[in-house]
Amino acid sequence: MIGNRYDFSRNPLLVFWETTKACPLSCRHCRASSISHSLEDELSLEEGIKLMDDIAAFGHPKPVVIMTGGDCMMRSDIVEIVREGRGRQLSIALSPAVSSLLEYGKLMEFRSLGIRSISLSLDGSNAETHDRIRGIRGHFGETIKATSRLVTMGFSVQINTTVMPDNVEQLADIALILKQLGIRVWEVFFLVSVGRGEQLKELTAEQNEDTCNFLAEMTRYGFTVRTVEAPFFRRVLAKRVMSTPTADGADSEVHGELYGWLMERASILIGKPQRDIVASNVPTRDGKGIIFISQNGDVYPSGFLPLAVGNVKSQSVTDIYRRNGTLMAIRNGEFKGKCGICEYRDVCGGSRSRAFSHSGDVLAEDPGCAYIPGI
């Protein structure tokens, strides 16, 4: 670390491992284009244990490992893998699908191994929206029950929501559900058109801006809000913290119709916020503080950026992260267009995944950002 900050040139904060492509769901926006079964080139148990060794080799501070998928519960050896990782003093979080595999006995095994953090996905405020996105009728109710059960068991539960035109107007209603369930950590994924999500529309840049301003307000209700593929949220937070509030406590800047709708809805459902905005100060982005390992060992700057930079079967993830030229260029902020001249280049840097998706250039400007540098 440098002072109180990570040295992201050497160690990532988060290592995402797509443990398998197998998943019982068929979500419309799935980054992984998951399937019902595992693939032959999936990392074996032995290769997974070696990966735990390599991640531990980053040294202090060791990254947090998020085991995802597909559905990590589809691996019959997932408990053994977690046990090996914990034996190497790695902090591990799980990101499973809500299915019959998320059963009490296995969850208690994870508890005994020191697993405290589990993230589940909630993509709508009602069954119609969530079930349509997730591809299974009745999944909304099962997700609510699973969340409540995990909270009761003492897990720290993070809810992930992928925001898109289909559900963006439901964000205030989702926030109410999270309040009622006792959830404090809300991670909002801004859709990038990859995987099965190629068939879906992303929010416009203006809608992204309104959504980020709304999410900034949600920190005033006690939520810890994080975003994925929206690093410009930190720019919004920084500006909101510095803005002058009006007599009723709102910020003085003018926002769009979506923001107005969401804030009015939140006021009706949850009431007026009672706290100041809380700003995040960890400037991660794809390839900077974040690295993604696919089920076959290919390494990517993130799970939404399909540009392989190495493979853990032939290289250690530490060497790939620290020495790959593409990752170094991302961390050095060698961006083009307005991202390259933006005064928020370090704290934000734009979504490298969205830039790549739209232009084929990992260093291009992020078309999902409405901000004009210098204004």
C-alpha positions in Angstrom: 0.0 0.0 0.0 1.0 3.6 -0.5 0.0 5.4 2.7 -3.6 4.3 3.1 -3.9 3.5 -0.6 -3.2 0.4 -2.6 -0.3 0.3 -5.0 -2.4 -1.0 -7.9 0.8 -1.3 -10.1 1.7 -4.4 -7.9 -1.4 -5.8 -6.3 -5.1 -5.8 -7.3 -7.7 -5.2 -4.7 -10.1 -7.8 -6.2 -9.5 -11.0 -8.1 -12.6 -12.4 -9.8 -12.5 -16.1 -10.6 -15.1 -17.5 -12.9 -14.9 -20.9 -11.4 -17.2 -22.5 -14.0 -19.5 -21.6 -17.0 -22.1 -23.9 -15.6 -25.3 -22.3 -14.2 -28.9 -23.3 -13.7 -30.1 -19.8 -14.9 -30.2 -18.3 -18.3 -30.0 -14.5 -17.7 -30.7 -12.2 -20.6 -27.6 -10.0 -19.8 -25.2 -12.8 -18.8 -21.6 -11.7 -19.3 -20.4 -15.3 -19.3 -23.0 -16.7 -21.7 -23.3 -19.4 -19.1 -24.5 -22.9 -20.0 -26.0 -25.9 -18.1 -22.8 -27.8 -17.8 -19.0 -27.3 -17.2 -16.6 -27.2 -20.1 -13.7 -29.6 -20.5 -11.1 -26.9 -20.3 -12.3 -25.7 -16.9 -9.5 -25.3 -14.3 -9.2 -28.6 -12.4 -9.1 -28.8 -8.6 -5.3 -29.0 -8.8 -5.1 -26.0 -11.1 -7.5 -24.1 -8.8 -5.3 -24.8 -5.8 -2.2 -23.6 -7.7 -4.2 -20.5 -8.5 -4.8 -19.9 -4.8 -1.0 -20.2 -4.3 -0.4 -17.7 -7.0 -2.9 -15.2 -5.7 -1.4 -15.5 -2.2 2.0 -14.7 -3.8 0.9 -11.1 -4.4 1.8 -10.6 -0.8 0.5 -8.0 1.6 -2.1 -6.7 1.1 -3.5 -9.9 -0.4 -6.4 -9.4 -2.8 -9.9 -10.4 -2.0 -10.9 -13.4 -4.2 -14.5 -13.4 -5.5 -15.6 -16.8 -6.7 -18.2 -16.4 -9.3 -19.4 -18.1 -12.5 -21.7 -19.2 -14.1 -22.7 -20.5 -10.6 -19.8 -21.3 -8.3 -22.1 -23.8 -6.5 -22.1 -25.9 -9.7 -18.6 -27.0 -8.9 -18.6 -30.2 -6.8 -15.3 -29.2 -5.3 -16.1 -25.6 -4.4 -15.9 -26.3 -0.6 -12.4 -27.8 -1.0 -11.3 -24.9 -3.2 -12.5 -22.4 -0.6 -10.8 -24.4 2.2 -7.5 -24.3 0.3 -7.8 -20.5 -0.3 -8.6 -19.9 3.3 -5.6 -22.0 4.3 -3.5 -19.5 2.5 -5.0 -16.6 4.5 -7.0 -15.3 1.5 -10.2 -13.4 2.0 -12.9 -15.0 -0.1 -16.4 -13.9 -1.1 -18.9 -16.0 -3.0 -21.2 -14.8 -5.8 -23.6 -17.8 -6.4 -26.8 -18.0 -8.3 -30.0 -18.4 -6.4 -31.0 -22.0 -6.9 -31.6 -25.3 -5.0 -27.8 -25.6 -4.7 -27.7 -22.7 -2.3 -28.6 -25.0 0.6 -28.1 -24.7 4.3 -25.6 -27.5 4.9 -23.1 -26.1 2.3 -23.6 -22.6 3.6 -22.8 -23.7 7.1 -19.6 -25.3 5.7 -18.6 -22.0 4.2 -19.4 -20.3 7.6 -17.1 -22.7 9.3 -14.3 -21.8 6.9 -14.6 -18.1 7.7 -16.7 -17.0 4.7 -18.7 -14.0 5.6 -19.6 -12.2 2.4 -22.0 -13.5 -0.3 -23.5 -11.5 -3.1 -26.8 -12.2 -4.8 -28.5 -10.6 -7.8 -31.8 -8.7 -7.7 -32.6 -7.1 -11.1 -36.1 -5.9 -10.6 -38.5 -4.7 -7.9 -41.1 -7.3 -8.9 -41.4 -10.8 -10.2 -42.3 -9.7 -13.7 -39.1 -7.7 -14.3 -36.7 -9.9 -12.3 -37.9 -13.2 -13.6 -37.9 -11.9 -17.2 -34.3 -10.8 -16.9 -33.2 -14.0 -15.0 -35.1 -16.4 -17.3 -36.9 -18.4 -14.6 -40.4 -17.9 -13.3 -40.6 -17.6 -9.5 -37.0 -16.6 -9.2 -37.8 -13.2 -7.7 -39.5 -14.8 -4.7 -36.7 -17.3 -4.3 -34.2 -14.5 -4.3 -36.0 -12.6 -1.6 -36.2 -15.7 0.5 -32.5 -16.6 -0.1 -31.4 -13.1 0.9 -33.4 -13.2 4.1 -32.0 -16.6 5.0 -28.4 -15.5 4.4 -28.9 -12.4 6.6 -30.4 -14.5 9.3 -27.4 -16.9 9.1 -25.1 -14.0 9.8 -23.6 -13.5 6.3 -22.8 -10.0 5.1 -25.0 -9.9 2.0 -24.3 -7.7 -1.0 -27.0 -7.2 -3.6 -26.0 -6.8 -7.2 -28.3 -5.1 -9.7 -27.6 -4.8 -13.4 -29.2 -1.6 -14.6 -30.5 -1.3 -18.1 -33.5 0.5 -19.8 -35.8 -2.4 -18.8 -35.4 -1.7 -15.0 -33.7 1.7 -14.4 -37.0 3.3 -13.3 -37.3 0.6 -10.6 -34.1 1.5 -8.7 -35.9 3.4 -6.0 -38.3 0.5 -5.5 -35.3 -1.9 -5.3 -33.8 0.3 -2.7 -36.9 0.0 -0.6 -36.7 -3.8 -0.8 -33.0 -3.7 0.3 -34.0 -1.5 3.2 -36.7 -3.9 4.3 -34.3 -6.9 4.0 -31.6 -5.1 6.0 -29.1 -4.9 3.1 -26.5 -2.2 3.3 -24.1 -2.9 0.4 -25.6 -2.4 -3.1 -23.4 -2.9 -6.1 -24.9 -1.6 -9.4 -23.7 -3.0 -12.6 -24.0 -0.7 -15.6 -24.8 -3.0 -18.6 -22.0 -3.4 -21.2 -23.1 -5.2 -24.3 -21.0 -8.4 -24.1 -22.0 -12.1 -23.8 -25.8 -12.5 -24.0 -26.0 -8.8 -23.1 -25.1 -8.0 -26.7 -28.8 -8.2 -27.6 -29.7 -5.6 -24.9 -29.5 -1.8 -24.9 -27.2 0.1 -22.6 -28.3 3.3 -20.8 -27.5 6.5 -22.6 -24.7 8.7 -21.2 -27.3 11.1 -19.9 -29.2 8.3 -18.2 -25.9 7.0 -16.7 -25.4 10.5 -15.3 -28.8 10.7 -13.7 -28.5 7.1 -12.4 -25.1 7.9 -10.7 -26.5 11.1 -9.1 -29.5 9.0 -7.8 -27.1 6.4 -6.4 -25.0 9.2 -4.8 -28.2 10.2 -3.0 -28.7 6.6 -1.9 -25.6 6.8 0.3 -27.6 9.3 2.3 -30.0 6.5 3.2 -27.2 4.4 4.7 -26.3 2.3 1.7 -22.7 1.6 0.7 -23.1 2.0 -3.1 -20.5 0.5 -5.5 -20.7 0.5 -9.2 -19.3 -1.8 -11.9 -18.4 -0.4 -15.3 -19.3 3.1 -14.1 -16.2 4.5 -12.6 -17.5 7.9 -13.4 -19.7 7.4 -10.3 -16.7 8.5 -8.3 -16.5 11.7 -10.3 -20.2 12.3 -9.6 -19.7 11.6 -5.9 -16.8 14.0 -5.7 -18.8 16.8 -7.4 -21.8 16.1 -5.2 -19.7 16.3 -2.0 -18.4 19.7 -3.1 -21.8 21.1 -4.3 -23.8 23.6 -2.4 -27.0 22.2 -0.9 -30.3 24.0 -1.3 -32.6 24.9 1.6 -34.3 21.5 1.5 -30.9 19.7 1.6 -30.8 18.7 -2.1 -27.8 19.5 -4.3 -27.9 22.7 -6.3 -27.1 21.2 -9.7 -29.8 20.5 -12.3 -30.3 16.9 -13.4 -32.5 15.1 -15.9 -36.0 13.7 -15.9 -34.8 10.2 -14.8 -33.1 11.6 -11.7 -36.2 13.6 -10.8 -38.4 10.6 -11.2 -36.2 8.3 -9.1 -35.7 10.9 -6.4 -39.4 11.6 -6.2 -40.1 7.9 -6.0 -37.5 7.4 -3.3 -38.9 10.2 -1.2 -42.4 8.6 -1.4 -41.1 5.1 -0.6 -38.3 5.7 1.9 -38.7 9.3 3.0 -36.2 12.1 3.1 -32.5 11.2 3.6 -30.9 12.1 7.0 -27.2 11.8 6.2 -24.5 13.5 4.1 -23.3 11.9 0.9 -20.5 9.3 1.5 -17.8 9.3 -1.2 -15.7 6.3 -2.1 -12.0 6.8 -2.4 -10.7 3.6 -4.0 -10.1 4.4 -7.7 -10.3 0.9 -9.2 -11.2 0.2 -12.8 -10.8 -2.7 -15.3 -7.2 -3.8 -15.0 -6.4 -1.3 -12.2 -7.0 -3.0 -8.9 -9.2 -5.5 -10.6 -8.4 -8.7 -12.6 -10.6 -11.4 -13.9 -9.7 -15.1 -14.4 -12.0 -17.1 -16.7 -13.0 -20.7 -16.2 -10.3 -21.9 -18.5 -7.6 -19.8 -16.9 -7.6 -16.9 -19.4 -6.9 -13.6 -17.7 -8.8 -10.4 -18.6 -8.8 -6.8 -17.3 -12.4 -7.5 -16.2 -15.2 -10.0 -16.8 -16.8 -7.5 -19.3 -13.6 -6.9 -21.3 -13.0 -9.9 -23.6 -9.3 -9.1 -24.3 -7.1 -11.9 -22.9 -3.8 -10.8 -21.5 -2.5 -14.2 -20.4 -3.4 -17.6 -19.0 -2.8 -18.9 -15.4 -2.0 -22.4 -16.7 1.2 -21.1 -18.2 1.9 -17.9 -16.3 1.4 -16.8 -12.7 -1.4 -14.3 -12.2 1.1 -12.0 -10.4 3.3 -11.8 -13.4 0.4 -11.2 -15.7 -1.1 -8.5 -13.6 2.2 -6.6 -12.9 3.9 -6.9 -16.4 1.3 -7.1 -19.1 1.6 -4.1 -21.4 -2.1 -3.6 -21.8 -2.7 -3.6 -18.1 0.2 -1.2 -17.5 -1.2 1.2 -20.1 -4.6 1.1 -18.4 -3.1 1.8 -15.0 -0.9 4.6 -16.4 -4.0 6.3 -17.8 -2.8 6.3 -21.4 -6.3 7.0 -22.7 -7.6 8.6 -25.9 -10.3 11.1 -26.5 -11.8 13.0 -23.6 -10.8 10.3 -21.1 -7.2 11.2 -21.9 -7.6 14.9 -21.0 -10.1 14.5 -18.2 -9.2 16.0 -14.8 -10.8 12.9 -13.3 -8.6 10.5 -15.3 -7.1 8.9 -12.2 -10.1 8.7 -9.9 -12.3 7.5 -12.8 -10.6 6.6 -16.1 -13.8 5.5 -17.8 -15.1 2.0 -18.3 -12.4 0.2 -20.4 -14.9 -2.5 -21.1 -17.5 -0.2 -22.6 -14.7 1.6 -24.6 -13.6 -1.7 -26.0 -17.1 -2.9 -26.7 -17.9 0.2 -28.8 -14.6 0.8 -30.5 -12.4 -2.3 -30.2 -9.8 -0.1 -28.5 -9.3 -0.7 -24.8 -7.8 2.8 -24.4 -10.6 4.7 -26.2 -12.9 7.2 -24.4 -15.9 5.8 -22.6 -19.0 6.6 -24.6 -21.2 6.0 -21.6 -19.8 9.1 -19.8 -21.7 12.4 -20.4 -19.0 14.6 -18.7 -17.1 17.1 -20.8 -13.6 17.7 -19.2 -13.0 21.1 -17.8 -16.7 22.0 -17.2 
